[in-house]
Amino acid sequence: MKERPIVITGFMAAGKTSVARALAGQLRCAAIDLDEKITSLSRHTPGELITKRGETAFRQIETQALRHSLEAGARVIALGGGAWTISDNRRLITDFDGVTVWLDTPFELCWKRILAAGDDRPLARDQEQASALYQTRRPLYELAQLRLKATEEVEANELARRLVTMLNELRKPT
């Protein structure tokens, strides 16, 4: 039986990549960070693409990278913070029978990590803009099949262990 792809969504700096890598380690497979894949393919970071070409052009590139990852049989994928908000991406994940996981991280922790990283975040230039975006995206994240609550006290490996348990529960026949 073919393993379903596991797609992790959540706000920027929620910890998606860290949890995806920890999960991949536990499942003994590779993890793909969609933002890193986009950077590798385009030679520009998502922030650079959004700034230079606009968000619409970036989202098209993002969808192509997601499709390529799913077609290549990726087992664990960490989406960028806005990828899940695009209906074509949600449909694509469904078409590949992906299991979707919302890494539900409090805004305050996401903002703290954004500041610490010092990354260029054209869609979150200040706390007010980032908070508004967080609130706008939250109802869309809730569409994911599974919800994994994240806090500062719980490390990625523990979150991945919890996710494995949730995935095993999902597999059990009803």
Protein Blocks (a to p, Z undefined) as FASTA:
>chain_A
ZZdddddeddehilmmmmmmmmmmmnopadddfklmmmmmnopafklmmmmnojklmmmm
mmmmmmmmmmnopabdcddfklmmpmklmmmmmmnopacddddddfklmmmmmmmnopac
fklmbfklmmmmmmmmmmmmmmpmbdcdddfklcfklmmmmmmmmmmmmmpcZZ
